[in-house]
């Protein structure tokens, strides 16, 4: 069993392109059930998984892209990154970004290519299933950690189903 888990962890990676083959409802439900087995303080299971396919997914993507194209500023309720970003982390962030764009054949100075690749985030990279994860903003910091563990469970369950 340990070998299976080790292999699963080694296979997991960021995916920027998906096949357009359908994913059954049963498969998505099983992935969500497995994600819910992650540790959670007092078993609160604070996050919610909103699964979208078909027209609802297409409509959400179109609405998000319209906002991006209109230049609507992102609503930021909390800082994802430390402010200011420590130099060592900034260097790691830049290196990862450069490596990503290089692997996609997008040069450092190709601002339009980078912008077009960034827009693909809002199209769920062509995935036939989109999942929006939410948490009540009143939840404590521990609940955000619980949600992170649930998200990792979700991603590993999806990978185990061959959906990575």
N, C-alpha and C positions, 0 to 999 in steps of 0.2 A: 504493500500500500504506500509506503513512504516513497518508493521510486515513482509511483504514479503521480503523487503530489509534486514531487520535485520536477518531474517532466512538465506537468501542468504549469507550474510557476515559471519555468524557463521559456515556455511557449508564449506566455502572456506578454503582450506588447501593445503599444498604441497603434490603432488601425485608422488609416486615412482613406480607405476605399473598401467598399463592400460589394458583394454580388447582389443582383436584384432578385435572387430566388426567395420565394415566400418562406416565412417561418411560421410554423403552426401555433395556434393559440395555446395548445397543451404544452409545447416547448417553452413558450414565454412564461406561462403560469408556473411551470416547474422551476425555471430560473429564479423567478421572484420568490417562490417558496424557499428555495435553498438560500437565497440572500437573507431571508428572515431568520435563518438559524444563527446568524452572527451574534456575538455577545452584545448585550444591551443592558445597561444599568436598570434594575427593577423591571426588566423586560418591557420597557416603554416602547421599543421599536419606533423611534421618533420620526422617521422619514416616510414619505409616500412615493411610490413609483407610478407614474402616469404613462401608460403604454399607448402609443399612437401608431396606426398603420393607415394606408390608403389615403382618402381625402383629408381626414383630420391632420395627418402628418404633412401632406402636401400644403395644406392651408397654413399650418403653423410655420413651415419653412418659408412660404411666400411672405407671410406677415413679418417674420424676423428679417428677411432679406430686404424688404421694403424699408424697414427702420434703419438698417445698416446703410443702405443706399441713400437714404435721406439725411444721413449724418446725425441721426438722433443720438445724443450722448447716452452712454450706458448708465443705468441706475445702479449705483454701488452702495450697498448697505454696510459692507464691512470690507476691510482690506484683505485680499488674498495673500499678498506678499508683504513682508516687513517693510516699513517705511522709516528710514531709508533702507534700501536693499544692501546688505553687507557685500563688500567687493568680491569675496570668494563665491558667494551665491550668484551674484550678477554675472560673473565669468562663466559659471556652470550653465546658467540660463541662456546666455548668448551662444555658448558652444552647442547646446542642444538645439537651439533655433537654427543656427547655421547648418548643423548636420541634417536636420529635417529638410530644410529647403534644398540643400545640396543633393540629398537622396531623391528629391522630386525633380531635379534638373532646373531648379530656380536659383539664379545667381543672386549674390548678396545685394547687388544694386538694381535688381529687377523688381522695382516697387510694385508695378502692376501685377506681375506674376505672384508676388507675395500677397497682395490684396485679394487676388482671385482665389488663391489657396485658402486664405483666411475666411472668405465668404463660404467656402465649402462646409465650415463648421455648422452653419445655420441650415444647411441642407442635409445634415446628419450624414455627410460623406456618402450619400447614395444608399444608405441602409434602408431595407424595407420595413424596419421597425425602429421607431424612435422612442426613447424613454426620457422623460423629464422627471427629475427627482427633486422633491421639495421637502422643506422642514419648516415648522412653525418658528418664526423669528424669536418667539419668547422662550424657546428651549435654551437650556444652559449649555456651556461649552462641552461638557461631557457627552451631551446628546449629539453634538456635531461629530465627536469622535466615534460614537456608536454608529452614526449614519455612514461614516467613512468605512468602518469595518463591514457594514452591510453592502456598501457599494463594491468593495473588493470581493465579497462573496458573490455578488451579482456578476462581476466581470469574470471571475474564475468559473462560475457555473456556465456562463455563455461560452467561454473558451472550451470547457469540457464537452459542450454540445457541438463543437466545431464551428461556432459562430464568431470566432475571433479573426 
